[in-house]
Amino acid sequence: MKRVLIVDDHAILRQGLKQVLAEMPGAVEACEAETGQEALARLREGEWTMVVLDISLPDRNGLDVLKQIKALYPKLPVLILSMHSEAEYAVRALRAGAAGYLTKRSAPTELAEAIARVSQGRKYVTPAVAEQLVDDAGQDGGRTIEILSDREFQVLCMIASGLRAKDIAAQLGVSAKTVSTHRTNILTKLRLKTTGELIRYAIARGLG
């Protein structure tokens, strides 16, 4: 029997995913977790076939949870399912160890295909993501968002969503000065001058 852990803080979405799993061939036990901490606790309960993980969790960034899962269980496949567009998140997630990436707007048939492939130890990427991986391989740096560290990328998304430095600091458990340093580094790397430009840059890429 396949055991799949669904990690998402929206109960309706978890139920929808469980329905998709129930309609797939073979016996599947679908379990749930609402937070990154709960997910890590559930993973210690036994053997799992795969994890379906949201990037936006209430307690931790999903990319951080992904990295911890892969550090603890390197052979456990993780499929990222997110409301964020593939354009900026997918490649970063795949490089962090994800076996696949889908947006929550994907059709149930596509989700079922992705789950089937990832649970078999295979990768799942859409044609758009595959094309971006090729494009990124040929880039020499420029202003691509891939030059940001994962923490800088996380801060960029939080700034774009309207959070103030002290709110970001509280959520990340760091000082406001550290957040300011990240902001300065982001502006430098992306060759931007102001927070307003940074926000416009992020929103244009679906990060806000």
C-alpha positions as CSV (number, residue, x, y, z in Angstrom):
1,M,0.0,0.0,0.0
2,K,1.2,3.5,-0.9
3,R,1.4,6.0,2.0
4,V,1.2,9.6,0.9
5,L,1.6,12.6,3.3
6,I,-0.3,15.7,2.2
7,V,1.1,18.9,3.8
8,D,-1.1,22.0,3.3
9,D,-2.9,24.3,5.7
10,H,-6.1,24.4,3.7
11,A,-8.5,21.6,4.7
12,I,-10.6,21.8,1.5
13,L,-7.5,21.3,-0.6
14,R,-6.3,18.4,1.5
15,Q,-9.7,16.8,1.0
16,G,-9.5,17.4,-2.7
17,L,-6.1,15.7,-2.9
18,K,-7.4,12.8,-0.9
19,Q,-10.2,12.4,-3.4
20,V,-7.7,12.4,-6.3
21,L,-5.6,9.7,-4.5
22,A,-8.7,7.6,-3.8
23,E,-9.5,7.5,-7.5
24,M,-6.1,6.3,-8.5
25,P,-5.3,2.6,-9.1
26,G,-4.1,0.6,-6.2
27,A,-4.5,1.1,-2.4
28,V,-3.4,4.4,-1.1
29,E,-3.4,5.7,2.5
30,A,-3.5,9.5,2.5
31,C,-2.5,11.3,5.7
32,E,-2.5,15.0,6.4
33,A,-0.4,17.7,8.1
34,E,-1.1,21.4,8.3
35,T,2.3,22.7,9.2
36,G,6.0,22.0,8.5
37,Q,6.6,20.9,12.1
38,E,3.6,18.6,12.0
39,A,4.8,17.1,8.7
40,L,8.2,16.3,10.1
41,A,6.6,14.7,13.1
42,R,4.3,12.6,10.9
43,L,7.2,11.4,8.8
44,R,8.8,9.8,11.8
45,E,5.8,7.6,12.2
46,G,6.8,5.0,9.6
47,E,7.6,4.4,6.0
48,W,6.1,6.8,3.3
49,T,5.8,6.5,-0.4
50,M,5.9,10.3,-1.1
51,V,5.0,13.7,0.2
52,V,2.8,16.4,-1.5
53,L,4.1,19.7,0.0
54,D,2.8,23.2,-0.3
55,I,5.4,26.0,-0.3
56,S,3.3,28.5,1.7
57,L,2.9,27.0,5.2
58,P,1.9,28.9,8.3
59,D,4.9,28.1,10.4
60,R,7.8,27.7,7.9
61,N,8.7,28.3,4.3
62,G,8.0,25.1,2.3
63,L,11.4,25.2,0.6
64,D,13.0,25.0,4.1
65,V,10.8,22.1,5.0
66,L,11.7,20.4,1.7
67,K,15.4,20.7,2.4
68,Q,15.0,19.3,5.8
69,I,12.9,16.4,4.5
70,K,15.6,15.6,1.9
71,A,18.3,15.8,4.5
72,L,16.5,13.4,6.8
73,Y,15.0,11.2,4.1
74,P,17.0,11.6,0.9
75,K,15.2,8.9,-1.0
76,L,11.7,10.1,-0.2
77,P,10.1,11.8,-3.2
78,V,8.5,15.2,-2.7
79,L,6.0,16.8,-5.1
80,I,5.5,20.5,-4.6
81,L,2.0,21.8,-5.1
82,S,1.7,25.6,-4.8
83,M,-0.5,28.5,-5.6
84,H,2.6,30.3,-7.0
85,S,3.4,30.2,-10.7
86,E,6.0,27.9,-12.1
87,A,8.1,30.7,-13.5
88,E,10.2,31.5,-10.4
89,Y,9.4,28.8,-7.9
90,A,9.6,25.5,-9.8
91,V,13.3,25.5,-10.7
92,R,14.3,26.6,-7.2
93,A,12.2,23.8,-5.7
94,L,13.7,21.2,-8.1
95,R,17.2,22.3,-7.3
96,A,16.3,22.0,-3.6
97,G,15.4,18.3,-4.1
98,A,11.8,18.2,-5.2
99,A,10.8,15.5,-7.6
100,G,8.2,17.7,-9.3
101,Y,6.3,20.9,-9.2
102,L,2.6,21.7,-10.0
103,T,0.4,24.8,-9.4
104,K,-2.9,24.4,-7.6
105,R,-4.6,25.5,-10.8
106,S,-3.5,22.2,-12.5
107,A,-6.2,19.8,-13.7
108,P,-6.9,16.7,-11.5
109,T,-5.8,14.5,-14.3
110,E,-2.4,16.3,-14.4
111,L,-2.1,16.0,-10.7
112,A,-2.9,12.3,-10.8
113,E,-0.2,11.8,-13.4
114,A,2.4,13.8,-11.4
115,I,1.6,11.8,-8.2
116,A,1.8,8.5,-10.1
117,R,5.2,9.3,-11.6
118,V,6.7,10.8,-8.5
119,S,5.5,7.9,-6.3
120,Q,7.4,5.6,-8.7
121,G,10.7,7.5,-8.1
122,R,10.5,9.5,-11.3
123,K,10.6,13.2,-12.0
124,Y,7.6,15.3,-13.1
125,V,8.1,18.7,-14.8
126,T,5.9,20.5,-17.2
127,P,7.2,21.5,-20.6
128,A,7.4,25.2,-19.4
129,V,9.6,24.2,-16.5
130,A,11.8,21.9,-18.7
131,E,12.3,24.9,-21.1
132,Q,13.2,27.2,-18.3
133,L,15.8,24.7,-17.0
134,V,17.4,24.7,-20.4
135,D,17.3,28.5,-20.6
136,D,18.8,28.9,-17.1
137,A,21.7,26.6,-18.0
138,G,22.6,29.0,-20.8
139,Q,22.4,32.2,-18.7
140,D,25.6,33.9,-17.4
141,G,24.0,35.5,-14.4
142,G,22.4,38.8,-15.5
143,R,19.3,39.8,-13.5
144,T,17.9,36.3,-13.2
145,I,16.2,35.7,-9.9
146,E,18.1,32.4,-9.5
147,I,21.2,34.3,-8.3
148,L,19.3,35.0,-5.0
149,S,19.9,32.7,-2.1
150,D,16.8,30.9,-0.9
151,R,16.5,33.2,2.1
152,E,16.9,36.3,-0.1
153,F,14.2,34.9,-2.4
154,Q,12.0,34.3,0.7
155,V,12.5,37.9,1.9
156,L,11.8,39.2,-1.6
157,C,8.4,37.4,-1.7
158,M,7.5,38.7,1.8
159,I,8.4,42.3,0.9
160,A,6.3,41.9,-2.3
161,S,3.4,40.7,-0.3
162,G,3.4,43.9,1.7
163,L,5.1,42.9,4.9
164,R,7.3,45.4,6.8
165,A,10.8,44.6,7.9
166,K,9.9,44.0,11.5
167,D,7.1,41.7,10.5
168,I,9.4,39.7,8.2
169,A,12.0,39.6,11.0
170,A,9.4,38.2,13.5
171,Q,8.3,35.5,11.1
172,L,11.8,34.4,10.2
173,G,13.1,34.7,13.7
174,V,15.9,37.1,12.8
175,S,16.6,40.8,13.5
176,A,15.2,43.7,11.5
177,K,18.8,44.6,10.7
178,T,19.3,41.1,9.1
179,V,16.2,41.7,7.0
180,S,17.6,45.0,5.9
181,T,20.8,43.4,4.9
182,H,19.0,40.8,2.8
183,R,17.0,43.6,1.2
184,T,20.2,45.5,0.3
185,N,21.7,42.3,-1.2
186,I,18.6,41.6,-3.2
187,L,18.6,45.2,-4.7
188,T,22.3,44.8,-5.5
189,K,22.0,41.4,-7.2
190,L,18.9,42.4,-9.2
191,R,20.4,45.8,-10.1
192,L,17.4,47.7,-8.6
193,K,17.6,50.9,-6.6
194,T,14.5,51.2,-4.4
195,T,12.0,49.0,-2.6
196,G,9.3,50.2,-5.0
197,E,11.3,48.8,-7.9
198,L,11.8,45.6,-6.0
199,I,8.1,45.2,-5.4
200,R,7.2,45.9,-9.0
201,Y,9.9,43.4,-10.1
202,A,8.5,40.7,-7.8
203,I,4.8,41.3,-8.7
204,A,5.6,41.2,-12.4
205,R,6.9,37.7,-11.8
206,G,3.9,36.5,-9.8
207,L,5.7,36.6,-6.4
208,G,3.5,39.1,-4.6
